[in-house]
Amino acid sequence: MKEITYNFITGLKELSEKYNLIGFFDIELSSTSFKARSYYTEFYIDIDGEDFTATSAFNLRSDMRELLSKTKYPANLEYAFTISVNSGTSYYLLEDSYEPLRKVRQPNKIEFTSNIRKTDTQYYTLSLDKGEIILKKDHSDKEEYFKENPEIIDFLNSFIDNKIPKTTSPAVKELIKDIRKIRENIKDYISCNLVSPLNFGLHYNNNELTGVYSLFEYYVCKDDYYIDGLNKLKFTSDLPAYALFREVDMANFTEIPMEYTKTKPFTTSKVTNDKQYFEKVIENLIQNTDIKLDNIKSLYINLDMLDYGSMHVQNGVFKITISNKLLAQVEFVDYDKVSQPDFFRLKENIHKFLYETHGEGYSILVTELEDDDSEYGGISYPGYTLLEFIQETGESLNIINDKDKLNADLKDAGIKPINY
């Protein structure tokens, strides 16, 4: 079916160039399928009616019939061709229909074998214009499901002219480096603007958000002023990073409007599938576990926080909190498939990822410390981490770059030195 559809569409593209045709063909797309759904379509011949001869009309009818029969198009199709005369009035030049032989008739749906989750169908149009085919969106959904499947993108790109860029998930280290860059840019930004940061977080399918989001409140100028300020800090990266702005009415101390103004000012990203871009991050977070990627329904990590929280699992939702603040949350498709040891490994992996977004090498902060053989000092409780030790001693986190001093401090406290 894939070859039949490809041959028909590319043949139609050639006819549109040969006869100056303008028209459209409706299709359905999901994450695993492609289906032509037009049973009737019209084509406009972009030539003056007086210049289009009876022979041309005969040849057009013959070429269209030959295309359908030669490619063994498997479904019924009715079609018409219109043309304009000097007065600008359009009229039907010819109408025709096609019905396939019983032996070639089959469902005109292409199924792409893949382990990608199946999604709902969304509508699109293939717009033909004198030798060009443009894929146009016919739905209002923010997410385009077919872009989760590289095979479907390859198939569409084989005949459309507005090529769809493939989304590739970068190495986790590169993504973390870009998050650190955004963090520094935000610090510079808020230091010289009347704007307050509310939250800086990584979202994966969380309330339909996927990407790195920064929330701000502003008080004086219009939101364009603040957006322009962030645009000056934009850097080259595919990381999908967004800003949400909300105005505060200083007179009444209320937020108006409640909706946020959304913009994409941090990076030059043109990624077409945000979820696919973060796949390696999710895989990194579930490494050394039996948790499957398709069992992760949504995820959120508060990138502002640099703490070691407590784990809670309730109603299929995994949470890490500290002092009643949410540090991270993971929602599962099937919570019962996740074992208790895997929850603990997931927690540790989230902490490592989070710490690295604050500074290179910071993942060592998740290390759980142990008592040494001395009689005095020691850890405060089982699970006591290096981060908590450094915070209690009042040292800068940069002490991790001075291994000798750090291990000397640990020894003085009756704690085993660490190797890293």
SEFI-570297 format. One record per atom (N, C-alpha, C): residue in three letters; y, x, z. Coordinates in pm, whole numbers, plus 50000, padded with zeros to 5 digits. Last residue first. Layout:
N
ALAYXZ...
% end
This chain:
420
TYR509785360554346TYR510255353554226TYR510895363554131ASN508395355954659ASN508365364154538ASN508825355754419ILE509805353954985ILE509265347354866ILE509335357154748PRO508885360455332PRO509695362755211PRO509035356055091LYS508365336455595LYS507795345755498LYS508755347855382ILE510575335655873ILE509995328955757ILE509485339255657GLY512205343256083GLY510775341256109GLY510065333955997ALA514745349856017ALA514535336156067ALA513055333056094ASP514535374755912ASP515255373356039ASP515015359656102LYS513305367755672LYS512545375155773LYS513195373855910LEU515435355555539LEU514235347755570LEU513425354455681ASP517165377255513ASP517585365555591ASP516385357155631ALA515585392855342ALA515945398055475ALA516385386655566ASN515525376955116ASN514275378955190ASN514525384855329LEU518265378955044LEU517655366055074LEU516395367755157LYS518555406454996LYS519305400155105LYS518675386755145ASP516775409254774ASP516595417054897ASP517305410555015LYS517805391754573LYS516485389554631LYS516295396854764ASP520385378054478ASP520215390254559ASP518915388654639ASN520405353754364ASN520515365054272ASN520405378454344ILE520485336454572ILE519185337854504ILE519205349254403ILE523085334854646ILE522275344754717ILE520915346454650ASN524355313954532ASN524225326054449ASN523415336954518LEU524785295454722LEU523515294554649LEU523295306754560SER526155311055015SER526325305754879SER524965305254811GLU525165301155350GLU525305310655240GLU525605303455109GLY524615284555559GLY526005285055512GLY526235295155401THR522155279355658THR522735292355693THR524185293655647GLU521655254355544GLU521795255355690GLU522425268555732GLN521405260855272GLN522475251755315GLN522715252855466ILE519135276955281ILE520415282955239ILE521565274155285PHE517225257655364PHE517465269755443PHE518835275755410GLU517275239455155GLU517685235055288GLU517995247055378LEU516285255754948LEU517605249654938LEU518115245855076LEU513695261355035LEU514675272155029LEU516085266655020THR512455234555250THR512665241655124THR513705252755135TYR509795221955435TYR511145227555444TYR511375236755323GLY507235213455459GLY507975209055341GLY509405213855338PRO507195209655810PRO506435211655687PRO507205205855567TYR510215222255968TYR509175211955954TYR508405214755825SER511625245856000SER511955234556086SER510875223856083ILE509955278056013ILE510495266355942ILE510705254656037GLY511025304456242GLY510095297156157GLY510735284956092GLY511385318656569GLY511925312656447GLY510875304756373TYR508905342556687TYR510145334956697TYR510555329056561GLU506705357956640GLU506635348056748GLU507825338656751SER505595363256297SER506375366456417SER506325354956517ASP504375358656058ASP503505361156173ASP504265364056302ASP506275331455908ASP505605344555901ASP504785346556030ASP506075298155770ASP506295307255883ASP505655320855854GLU507315290355439GLU506235291055539GLU506635300555651LEU508995267155212LEU508885279555290LEU507765278555394GLU508875256054884GLU508615252455023GLU508295265055103THR511315257854631THR510205264554700THR510085260054845VAL513535248854505VAL512565238654544VAL511395244554623LEU514965270454421LEU515405263854544LEU514425253254593ILE514195278354175ILE513535285054287ILE513875278054420SER515945266554001SER514695259254026SER513915265554143TYR518105283053947TYR518185274754068TYR516885267154097GLY518235296753712GLY517395302253817GLY517345293953943GLU521535286453645GLU520315292753594GLU519535299253708GLY522655255953795GLY522765270453777GLY521445276353732HIS522385228653765HIS523505233653845HIS523695248653828THR520105224553627THR521335219653563THR522565224053641GLU518205233653808GLU518545242253693GLU519805237553622TYR518005211553977TYR518625223754027TYR519035232953913LEU516685192953807LEU518025190153859LEU518715203053902PHE514185205853770PHE515065202853655PHE516505201053702LYS513265206354037LYS513435218753960LYS514385216853844HIS513175178554097HIS514065187554171HIS514315200554093ILE511185170753915ILE512545165253903ILE513535174253976ASN508985184654016ASN509485187753882ASN510895182553860GLU508645172054266GLU508965186254260GLU509545190054124LYS507985145854178LYS509175148254263LYS509605162954254LEU505595150954044LEU506755145553971LEU508035148254049ARG504015158254260ARG504305168154155ARG505505163854071PHE503975133954400PHE504555145854465PHE504895156654360PHE502665117654215PHE504015114154259PHE504705126354320ASP500185130054203ASP501065130954086ASP502495126954120PRO499035123054449PRO499385137154422PRO500335138754304GLN498755094554398GLN499695099554498GLN500035114254476SER498575086054044SER497985089454174SER499055094754270VAL499145059353831VAL499715071753885VAL499155074354024LYS498355034653750LYS497705046053684LYS498175059453740ASP499945015853868ASP498615018153927ASP497895030053865TYR502185012653707TYR502305020553829TYR500935024453885ASP502785011453394ASP501645007853478ASP501605017253599VAL505375019153333VAL504795007653264VAL503625002353347PHE507645028653595PHE506435030453517PHE506025017553447GLU510735044353656GLU510005031653648GLU508825033453554VAL512285066253873VAL511395065153757VAL510675051753766GLN515215081753992GLN514385069653988GLN513565069753860ALA517135101754222ALA516375099954098ALA515535087254109LEU518975097754428LEU518975110554358LEU518225109454225LEU520905074554588LEU519825076054490LEU519975089154416LYS521485075654937LYS521995077754801LYS520825080354707ASN520605074955197ASN520775062155127ASN521415063454990SER520135102355241SER521245095455309SER521625082655236ILE518475104054941ILE518925111955055ILE520165105155112THR515575096454738THR516865093254799THR517185103154909ILE513755089254461ILE514075100354551ILE515465097354606LYS511295064854364LYS512685068654395LYS512725081054483PHE509465045254139PHE509475057754216PHE510935061754239VAL508225013054121VAL509395021654097VAL509365033454194GLY506264994954189GLY506135002054061GLY507295011154028ASN507034986554445ASN507054977254332ASN507054984254197GLN507875019054547GLN507815004954583GLN507934996454457VAL508015049654695VAL507415042554582VAL507245028054623HIS510095076654778HIS509675063054809HIS509085056954682MET510865108654912MET510245100754807MET509855087054859SER513995124354992SER512715118655033SER512205109354924GLY515635153854847GLY515515140454903GLY514105136654944TYR517755179254855TYR516305177154854TYR516045164054924ASP520565182654630ASP519955180454760ASP518455179054743LEU522925179454456LEU522145191654472LEU521565191354613MET524165154954225MET523615158654356MET522815171654349ASP524925148653971ASP525965153054064ASP525365159354189LEU522855137953831LEU523125152153809LEU524235157553899ASN520455116953908ASN521855118853944ASN522165133853936ILE518335104353666ILE518545115553759ILE520045116953782TYR516055079453564TYR517455082753595TYR517475094453693LEU513965062753328LEU514195073753423LEU515695075653443SER511335040153225SER512735044453235SER512855055353339LYS508575041353169LYS509395030453114LYS510875034253115ILE506005061353104ILE507355062253159ILE508215051553093ASN503695060252967ASN503715052653092ASN505085053453161ASP503845077052753ASP504035062852724ASP503965054152850LEU503245101652875LEU504615098852831LEU504835083952810LYS501145099553166LYS501345099853022LYS502775095852986ILE500155119153439ILE501055108653392ILE501275110353241ASP498745138753559ASP498005130553463ASP498855118953412THR500625169753576THR500205156653627THR499345149853521ASN501725192053464ASN500805193853578ASN500455180753647GLN504705174453365GLN503735185353349GLN502945187153479ILE506685155953375ILE505335151153409ILE504275161953386LEU508935169553297LEU508935163453430LEU507545158753472ASN508315176553037ASN508495187053136ASN508395181553278GLU508375151652914GLU507105158952920GLU507155170153023ILE511125147052939ILE510185138353010ILE508825145253022VAL512015167752772VAL512445167252912VAL511465158852993LYS510925160552530LYS510445172852593LYS510875173652739GLU512395136752473GLU510955136352497GLU510445148752569PHE515035133452407PHE514735137252546PHE513235137752576TYR515015124952142TYR515665137752175TYR515265142652313GLN513995099652155GLN513145110252101GLN513705123952136LYS516225086052255LYS515005086952335LYS514105098252286ASP518135087852047ASP518385094552175ASP517095096352257ASN518165091651731ASN517215085751826ASN517325093251958THR520065104751586THR519845090651554THR518895083851651VAL522675127351662VAL521285123451682VAL521135108451659LYS524915141251634LYS524715130451537LYS523275125551544SER527105157651861SER525795151551834SER525855140451729THR529045174051948THR529115170151807THR527845162851765THR530075162752280THR529375171352185THR529535166152043PHE531845145452425PHE531455158552476PHE530915168152370PRO532545119052353PRO533475129852328PRO532965143952358LYS532035089852289LYS531075100852276LYS531855113752251THR532635060552494THR532985069952389THR531995081552391LYS533405028352617LYS532395038752592LYS532855047652478THR534965013352877THR535205017952741THR534265029752716TYR533254988953077TYR533685002653051TYR534015004452903GLU534314958553230GLU533554965853129GLU534134979953112MET536254949153394MET535024953653457MET534174961753359PRO539464962953285PRO538444952453293PRO537194957853362ILE540094967153626ILE540224958253511ILE540214966653383GLU539604967553968GLU539204974053843GLU539294963953730THR542304967054203THR541104961354141THR540824968454010PHE544734970154333PHE543564978054374PHE542264971654324ASN546974959454235ASN546084950354307ASN544824957254359ALA548234981954133ALA549024971954204ALA548134963154291MET546364996653994MET546875002154120MET547644991854201ASP543554989153841ASP544864982853859ASP545414987153995VAL541755011953658VAL541985006653792VAL543415001453799GLU539465012253382GLU540845012253433GLU540905006253574ARG536865033853298ARG537225020953355ARG538615021853416PHE534765049453056PHE536045048853126PHE536315034653176LEU532105070352996LEU532475056453018LEU533735056353104ALA530805092852757ALA531725090452868ALA532015075552875TYR527725109652666TYR528715098952655TYR529645098752777ALA525645128452461ALA526405128152587ALA527575118552571PRO522935141152319PRO523655128452324PRO524345127052460LEU523065173552193LEU522825165852315LEU523615152752312ASP523575190151987ASP522985177251952ASP522735168552075SER526695208151977SER525405205352040SER524915191851991THR529675223652008THR528595221251912THR527265219751985PHE531995205652222PHE531345217852173PHE530145214152086LYS535145193352335LYS533895191052262LYS533325204352214LEU537545193052458LEU536515201452520LEU535175200152449LYS539055174452330LYS539485188452316LYS538455198152374ASN537975150652417ASN537655155252281ASN538035169852259LEU539225146552661LEU537835151152659LEU537445156752522GLY541725137952568GLY541625149852653GLY540215155452655ASP541095114552436ASP541605125952358ASP541495138952437ILE540405099152659ILE539395102352559ILE539825114352476TYR542865096652784TYR541795103652853TYR540675107752756TYR544315082452590TYR544835095052642TYR543715103252705ASP542895058952559ASP542945068552448ASP543415082252495ASP543415043752787ASP542165051252782ASP542135061352668LYS546815049552897LYS545785041852825LYS544545050552809CYS547615061653233CYS547745060853087CYS546695051653027VAL546775055653511VAL548135055553461VAL548205052753312TYR544045056153596TYR545035048253669TYR546355046153595TYR540435056153557TYR541765061353529TYR542815051253578GLU537165067553631GLU538195057453650GLU539545063853620PHE534095075653456PHE535415079053507PHE536225066453534LEU530835088553416LEU531675076853442LEU532975081253506SER528755102553179SER529755105353281SER530655093153294TYR525365106753078TYR526545097953091TYR527445102653205VAL523135116952846VAL523855121852963VAL525175114052970GLY520725091352750GLY521665102252726GLY522235107252857THR520425057552719THR519685070052707THR520685080852670LEU520395024852851LEU521145037152830LEU520175048852817GLU519055002052922GLU519335003852780GLU520215016052752ASN518465007753189ASN519414996953157ASN519964998653015ASN517335036853068ASN517725031053196ASN518825020653173ASN516315054152880ASN515975039952869ASN516295032552999TYR517285077553080TYR516275076252975TYR515805061752976HIS520125095753183HIS519465082753170HIS518455083253056LEU521635116753407LEU520755116353291LEU520015103053292GLY525095115653521GLY523665113653531GLY522935114053398PHE527685113553725PHE527245122253616PHE525725121953620ASN530325092253836ASN528905095753832ASN528635104453710LEU533125092653864LEU532315083553944LEU530855087853950PRO536175111253870PRO534775110153826PRO533995101053919SER539395099853790SER538435102353897SER537015101153844VAL542445112753661VAL541195105753637VAL540215109453748LEU544865126353553LEU544815116053656LEU543595107353631ASN543965160753493ASN544205147153446ASN544115137353563CYS543085185653568CYS544435184753508CYS544715170853450SER540595183953673SER541575191653749SER542985190153694ILE538965171453495ILE539505163153604ILE540555170653685TYR538395193353319TYR539055181153272TYR539715173553386ASP536955212153460ASP538245215853402ASP539065203553369LYS534705195953516LYS535495201853625LYS536885205653575ILE533785190953256ILE534275179753337ILE535125184953453ASN532935216553182ASN534035210153110ASN534635198553189GLU530785220053357GLU531955228653370GLU533165222553300ARG529055199953254ARG529475199753395ARG530745208053414ILE528615209052995ILE529365196553015ILE529885195753158LYS527105231853059LYS528375233252987LYS529245220753005ARG524855220653174ARG525725229153257ARG527095230853192ILE523845207952946ILE524285199753061ILE525195207853152ASP523165230352795ASP524225221452747ASP524745212352859LYS521065240352949LYS522245248752928LYS523435240152883ILE519205219852917ILE519785222353050ILE521065230553039LEU518585223752647LEU519195211252690LEU519885212952826GLU517365248652658GLU518585246852579GLU519315234252622LYS515145243452822LYS516145253352865LYS517455251652790VAL513645225952664VAL514285220852786VAL515375230452835ALA514155226352314ALA513565232652432ALA514355228252555PRO514795193252168PRO514995207652185PRO514215213152304SER513305171151948SER513555173452091SER513665188452115THR514865159251658THR513895168451718THR514295170851863THR515255133951432THR515585138151568THR514485147351619LYS516295136351094LYS515215135551192LYS515715140451327PRO518705116350927PRO518345129150990PRO517235127251092ILE518235098350642ILE518225096950787ILE517835110350848LYS520315096050352LYS519175101950423LYS519335100750574ASN521155075150147ASN521785078550276ASN520695083550371ASP519295070149950ASP520275080849928ASP521075084250053ILE515685065549964ILE517075061449993ILE518015073249975PHE513185077849909PHE513845069949803PHE515265065649837SER512325093350115SER511785096749983SER512445088549872ASN513265082950349ASN514055093750288ASN513555097650149LEU511145065650413LEU512445060350370LEU513265070950297PHE509185085050485PHE508935075450378PHE510265069850324ASP510395098550700ASP510015105950578ASP509835096450460ILE510565077050881ILE511785083650834ILE511515091250704ILE507855072750922ILE508655062250857ILE509955068050805GLU507215096751053GLU506535093150927GLU507325082550851PRO508665097151292PRO509045106351184PRO508405102851050ASN509675070751479ASN508505075151402ASN508925084051285GLU511915061451590GLU511005068151681GLU509835074651605LYS513195046851404LYS513595060851414LYS512775068651517PHE512475020651434PHE511735028451336PHE512045043351346TYR514305009551620TYR512975013651663TYR512265022751564GLU517415015051712GLU516685012651588GLU515285018451605GLU519494999851955GLU518405009151925GLU517715005151796LYS521284978851949LYS521794992551957LYS520725002451912ASP521054951151727ASP520454959351833ASP521044973451831SER521874935051524SER522924939951614SER522364948451728HIS520844939051178HIS520654934051314HIS521694940651404ASP520594951650933ASP520874937350936ASP520634931251074LYS521654982050791LYS521144975350911LYS521554960750909LYS520664995950480LYS521684989750564LYS521034981650676LEU520145022650267LEU519535014650373LEU520635009250463ILE520785023649925ILE521335026050058ILE520625016850157ILE520175038349621ILE519625028949720ILE520145033149857GLU521525040349291GLU521525044649432GLU520875033849517GLY521605028949042GLY520875041549058GLY520875047049198LYS523435006849091LYS523455015248969LYS522825028948990ASP522595000149387ASP523895000649319ASP523845011249209LEU520824981749630LEU520784989249504LEU522144988749436SER520004982749962SER521074978949871SER521044987849747LEU517714970450161LEU517834981350066LEU518824976849961THR518294959650491THR518444957050348THR518454970150272TYR516394949250782TYR517254958450708TYR517344953850563TYR515374937851106TYR515654935350965TYR516644945450908GLN512594946951316GLN514034945751294GLN514294944951143THR509934938451536THR510414940651400THR511934938851395ASP509144955651844ASP509484943851766ASP509964947951628THR506714982951851THR507954976151890THR508104963251810LYS504175003651986LYS504574993551888LYS505794985951941ARG504455038552057ARG504355024652104ARG504825015051996ILE502655062551866ILE503945057351913ILE503785042651951ASN500505072851750ASN500335069351892ASN501655064651952SER499865059151423SER500635067551515SER500315063451657THR499875049251093THR499035052751207THR499765062651295PHE501795024650967PHE501795039150986PHE500985042351111GLU501254999750737GLU501045003550876GLU500955018750885ILE503074980150523ILE502544993650541ILE502444996450690LYS502484949550365LYS502954956250487LYS502274969850499ASN501764928850189ASN502644939750146ASN503294946750265PRO498394919250167PRO499604919250250PRO500484931250213GLN497514914549816GLN497224919549950GLN498494918650034ARG496184911949489ARG496974905649596ARG496534910949732VAL494564920949296VAL495524930749350VAL496354924949463LYS492964899149233LYS492294911549273LYS493264922149327ARG494724879249146ARG494044877749274ARG493454890849323LEU497784892449016LEU496404888248999LEU495714887949134PRO501024881149134PRO499994891349111PRO498624885049085GLU503664867148971GLU502564863849061GLU501424873549034TYR507114864548923TYR505914872848912TYR504904868249014SER509774850948723SER508954851648845SER507694859748816ASP513234848148628ASP511834850648600ASP511074850948733GLU516234842248446GLU515454840948569GLU513984842848534LEU519274854648304LEU517864851048295LEU517264850248434LEU521994851248353LEU521544855948222LEU520084852448201TYR524094829848512TYR522734834848511TYR522334838648369TYR527494841648535TYR526494831648502TYR525114838148499SER530794845248653SER529414850048649SER528494838648610THR533974850248512THR532984840648560THR531574846448547GLY535754866448394GLY535354869948530GLY534344860348589SER536314863148135SER537104855048229SER536774858348374ASN534354878548009ASN535754883348018ASN536584875848120VAL531454874248224VAL532124874148093VAL533574878148114SER528864889448417SER530214883748404SER530674884248260ILE525534880148518ILE526444889048446ILE527784881948433THR522384881248695THR523654875048660THR524554885248593PHE518964875548714PHE519994885348675PHE521244877648635ALA516404869448960ALA517374864848859ALA518374875948833TYR513054863749076TYR514264871849063TYR515124866448950GLU510304861049294GLU511184854449198GLU512494862149195LEU507094872149362LEU508514875749362LEU509234867849254ASN504104876149557ASN504934868249466ASN506384872649476ALA502644909249594ALA503144896449646ALA503954889149539PRO501944935649516PRO500914926549568PRO501374912749610TYR502314953249214TYR503024947649329TYR502224935949384LYS501294971949032LYS500394962649101LYS501034957349229THR502824987148874THR502704991949012THR501754983349095LYS502604971348644LYS502124985248643LYS501924990648784SER503834947148716SER502404947348682SER501834961548688LEU506474955348772LEU505694947748870LEU504204948448841LEU507224968748534LEU507274975648663LEU506384968548765GLU506994948348343GLU506114960048334GLU506074967548468ARG509044931348422ARG507664926548426ARG506684938248425MET511214948448373MET510974943448509MET509534938648523ASP511034952748099ASP510934964148191ASP510614959748332SER511434926548001SER510174933647975SER509964945148074ARG514064921148084ARG512954912648129ARG511614919948114LEU515354941947942LEU515434941448088LEU514284933048144ASN514854934947675ASN514314947547729ASN514304947647882PHE516304910947660PHE514854910947637PHE514214923447697ALA518874920847705ALA518314911047798ALA516784910547784SER519174937147482SER519244943147616SER518604933847719THR519094917747283THR518054927947288THR517994934547425ALA521434904447332ALA520184897247352ALA519014907047359THR523724927747498THR523154920447384THR521874913047423PHE526594931147655PHE525164931147689PHE524454922047589ASP529194928147603ASP528604940947561ASP527104941547588GLU529904904447712GLU529954905347567GLU529324918247514GLY529804909347989GLY528794900947926GLY528764902147774ASP530254941948106ASP530884930148047ASP529844922347967ILE528154950548377ILE528574953348240ILE529244940648188ASP526384950048611ASP527794954248613ASP528244959448475ILE524454924048688ILE524564934448585ILE526034938048570TYR523004917148998TYR524204915648914TYR524254927248816PHE520104900949099PHE520724913349060PHE521924910348970GLU518484884049367GLU519344883749249GLU519944897549225THR515244873549485THR516404882449490THR517184881449360TYR512664861949690TYR513614858649583TYR514804868249595TYR511264873949877TYR510464865649786TYR511334860749669SER511394902950069SER512104894849970SER511104887149883ARG510224920550243ARG510134906250277ARG510884897350179ALA508244948550283ALA509214942250194ALA509104927250215LYS507764966350581LYS507354954950500LYS508504950050414PHE506384990650789PHE507404987950687PHE506894976250605SER505675001651131SER505414994351006SER506664993050918THR506195012251382THR504905015651320THR504675009051184SER508565003751478SER508235017851504SER506955022051432SER509594983951195SER509334985551338SER509005000251359LEU511344965150949LEU510914978051002LEU510624976851151GLU511534946850650GLU511324946550794GLU510814960150837ILE513954941150386ILE512754947250442ILE512714945150593ASP515344928350082ASP515204927450228ASP513894933950274PHE517334942349844PHE515954938849873PHE515794939250024PHE519984937049607PHE519464940849738PHE518014936349749GLY522234949749351GLY521464939349418GLY520944944149551ILE523264958449033ILE523654958249173ILE522894946849241LEU522544978248745LEU522244966948831LEU522774969248973ASN522684992748498ASN523864990648584ASN523684978648678TYR520284998448374TYR520974986048334TYR522204982948419LYS519515023248481LYS519455021048336LYS520295009048292GLU519735019548757GLU520585029448689GLU520645026748540SER517845000248800SER519224997348840SER520195007248777LEU515535013048715LEU516055001848636LEU517504998848671GLU515285031748925GLU515505036548787GLU516055025448699LYS514785014149137LYS515965022949142LYS516295028049002LEU512375003949064LEU513514994949068LEU514825002949070GLY510845027049101GLY510975021248966GLY512165011948958THR511055029749376THR511645040249291THR511785035449147ILE509685005949447ILE511085007949486ILE511745018749400PHE507105009749334PHE507924998149297PHE509395000749328ASN506215033249456ASN506355032849309ASN507225021249264TYR506185025049728TYR507035036149685TYR507285035449534THR504245004649718THR505625001549757THR506585012449710ILE501975019849643ILE502435008549561ILE503905005449589GLU501765037849857GLU502035042949722GLU502565031949631LYS501205019850068LYS502355028750075LYS502755033749936MET498795008250000MET500005000050000MET501265008650000
% end
